[in-house]
Amino acid sequence: MNQKKGLIIGGDSHLGKALISRLEKDGWDIWSTTRRSELATNKSLFLNLLRPEMSGWPKDFDVIWFLAAQTSQAACMANPEQSHVMNVESPIQMMTAFGKTDAHIIFPSTSLVFSGHKPFSTINDPVSPVGIYAEHKNKVEESLLSSSIKRKTIIRISKVLDKNTILVQKWIHSLQQGKVIYPLEDLNFSPISLTKAVEVLVQIALQRADGILQISSSEQCSYADFSYFLAKYLGLDTGLIEPKTTKYLGLTNIYCPLHSTLDSSLVKENLGIPISTIAQTIQEILE
């Protein structure tokens, strides 16, 4: 069997590093990009999303995962023109260039392309992006779907967590130190584990799945409920959890969707990946 060759655009990201590790263990010939010029090597290519330069890059990749983006909502709002270049113009330019090859383009998008007015949004439901970041993702989705690129997949992903996620670390550390935490009780989400996200991205490539797919946990909970479940799983004092509202904490720029789940049935049916509950997600995160 010929060795698969893949390129991960955004190898510096948490998801990118985990994906690189998994694919290399599976025997792939993996290349990646880095935004830090001092870390560039023969197979770690320097990439400035504000001015992408791909001359000299290999053209024979089997699969390309586009993970790089300006994901900070605050940064997108502070500099919308710059973030538009990074999140929309440059990715489309690069996808168009790679689309002239036989590479399979895999583009992770976000559950925030939906407003959250209904549970289990399907791939056929109308989108209503929440925030600049989601608007950017939706624009790339539209461009990719209308392009002549032969092999392309959009995978909408909910919040991705693992034990090294800053918020999870802070909660656990504070509770272990006997300190009170103040998670939000009016912000819902349907998180998946980093392990699950990587598995989905790998299986899309292996099974040559195309079109639009979606993945979230099978249920939703508030951040406050999640912190309670997390503390209970670890045997920590749940009495130290004092839920607060976004209004109480003065977080006026946070949108609180009524629903956060996605219809993930195609991931289960086409890729054979089970959809985790919140409890299973916590177990996956802490393994």
N, C-alpha and C positions, 0 to 999 in steps of 0.2 A: 504494500500500500504506500502510495506517495505521501510524503510528509506535507501536511497542510501549512500554508504560510499566511499569517494574519498580521494586521496592523491595528493597533489600538491608539486612536487619536485621543489623547488625554491620559497618558500613562501615569501622570503624577497624582491623579485623583485617587480617592480611597477605593472607589469601585474599579478604577483602572488597574491599580496595583493588585487587587484581589483577582481580577480577571487574568492578568499576566501570569500570576502564580499558578492559577488553575490550568491554564492552557499549556504552559511550559511543562507542568507535571504530566499532562496528557500527551506530550510529545510534539506539540506544534512548534513550528519555527516562528517565533513571535518577535515582531518589531513594535515599537511604540514611539510616541512623541513626548517631548518634555518642553515646558515653557521656560525652563532654566538652562541657559546656554552652557553653564559650567558642568551640567550633568549630561550633556549630549555625548553620545558615543556612536560607534558604527551602526548599531541597531536601535539606539535611542535618539531619534531625530529631533533637532530643535525646531519648535514651531511657535511663532508669534501670531496669534489669531487676529491681531490688528493688521498684520501684513504677511499673510501666509506665503511662504516661498517653498515650492516643492521640487525645484529643479534638482536633478540628481537622485531623487527618490526612486526606489524600485517600482516597477509597474505591474509586477506579477503576483500581487496578493490575491489569495482566494477569498478572504473575508476582511472587511474593514469595519471596525466598531467606532462610531463617532461619539465619544464620551465628553470631549472637551467643551466647556461652556463657562460663561460667567453666571454662576448659579445664585449668587447673592441678590436677593430682592432689593436690598438697600443700595447695593452698587449699581444695579440696573436703573433704579430710580434716580440715583445721584448723577449718573452719566448715561442717559438713554441712547445717545448717538453712538458712543463707544461700545456699549453693550450690544447694540443692534449689529454693529460690524462683527463682533465676536460671536454672537449667537445666531445670526441670520446670514449676513452677507458672506462671511468667510466659509462657514460650513457648506452653503449652497455652491459656492465657487469650487470648493474642494470635491464635493460629491459629483459635480458636473464633470470635473477632470477625471476622477476615478471611474465615473460611469461609462467612459469610453473603453474601459477594460472589461474583463469578465468578472470583476470582483463583486461579491455580495455585500451590499451596503446595509449595515444595521444601525438604526438611529434610535437611541433611547429618548423618549419624550416624557411627559409628565401627566399625572392624573389631574393636574390643575388646568388642563384644557377644558375641563368641565366645571360648571359653577357649583355643583354639589346640591342642586335642588331635588335630585332624585337618587335613590340608592342603585347600585350596580349598573352604572352607565355602560351602555354597549358601544361597540365600535360604530354603530349606525346612528347613534344619538347625535343631535346637533351639538357642536362645541360652543363654549362660551368662556374663553380663557380668563382666568383670574390673575391679574397682575402682569407686569411687563415681561417677566421671565416666561410665563405661560404663553403670552402673545407671541414671543419669539419662537418658542417651540412649535406653536401652531403654524406659523409662517413657513418654517422649514418642512413641516409635515405636508403642507399644501404643495410646496415646490417639489418635494420628492415624489409625491403621488402623481403629479402631473408631468413628471419628467419621463424621458425615454429610457431611463436606467432599467435594465432588464431584471436584475435581481436586487430587490430592496425590501426591507422590513422596518416597520415602525413599531416599537414596543413601548407602550405607555406604562410607566412605573410609578407606584405610590412612594411614600417615604421609605427610604432604605436605612436600616439601623443595624449596628453590631455593638459588641461590648466596648469598642473603642470610640463610638460616637460620643462627642463631647457632652451632650445633654445626658446621655445614659451614664457616662462616667461621673458627672457632677452629682447626679441623683444618688448613685450608689455610694460614692465617697462621703457625701454629706450624711446620709443615713447611717453609714458605718461609724461616723464620728459623732453620732447623736445630735445632728443638727437638723432643724426644720427645713423642709423644701416647700415651694409654693407653685406646683404645677397648675396649668390652666384647665379649668373645668368646662369651658365653653368652646374649646377648640378640639374638633374631632379629627381623627386620622385612622388609616387602615394600613399600618406599616408592614413591610416584609423585611426579612433578614438579608444581610449582605450575601450570605451563602445562597439563598434562594434567587436573588437577583443575578448572581454569577451563573448559576445553573441554567436559568432561563436564557441568558445571552449565549451560553455555550450550545445549548440544545437548538436554538434558532439556527445557528451556523451548521451544526451537524446534520440537522434534519431538513435544512434548506427551506425553512418556513418563510413565507413571504406575506405581504399585505400588512394589516394592522393587527397587533396583539396587545393584550392588556394584562397587568398583574397587580393585585393588591392582596391583602389578607381577606379572609372570607367574611369578616365582620369589622365593625368600627368601634372605637372607644375614644373617650377624651384622653388628653395627656395626663390628667389627674388619675383616671382609672388605670391607665397603663403603668404609671408610677406605683400605684397600689399593688397591681398584679406582680410587678417586678420585685417590689419589696417583700411581698408574701412568698414568692418563689425562692428568694434568697434568705428568708427567715429574718428579715430586718423589721424594725419597729414601724408599723403602718401608722401609729399615732403621731409620728413626726411629719406626716403629710397633711398640709393645710391648703386645699385647693383654693384658687383665686380666679376671678374673671379677668378677661382682657381689659375691661373698663376699669376695674379696681387697680390694675397694675399700670394703667395709662398707656396701654399698647393699642393706640388708635389706628395704626396702619395694618393691623393683622385682620385678614378676612377669615371669618369662621363659617365654613360650609356646614349646611345641615346634614349632608351625607358625604362620605368619602370613599365608599367602596366602588370598585370597578367590576364589571362582568369579566371574569377571568376564565370563563369556560373554554375558550379556544386554547389557552395555554395547557389546560388539563387534557383536553381532547386531542389536540394536535401534537403536543410535545410530551405528553405523559407525565407532567409534573403536577403533583397534588397541591391544592391551594390551602395554605395554613390558616388556622384560627389564630387569634391573638395569643392564646396560651402556648400554642405550638411555635409561634414566632418568637416569643420570649425564650423558650427553650433553645431554639436555633441560635438566637443571639448570644446566649451565655455558654454555649457548648465550646 
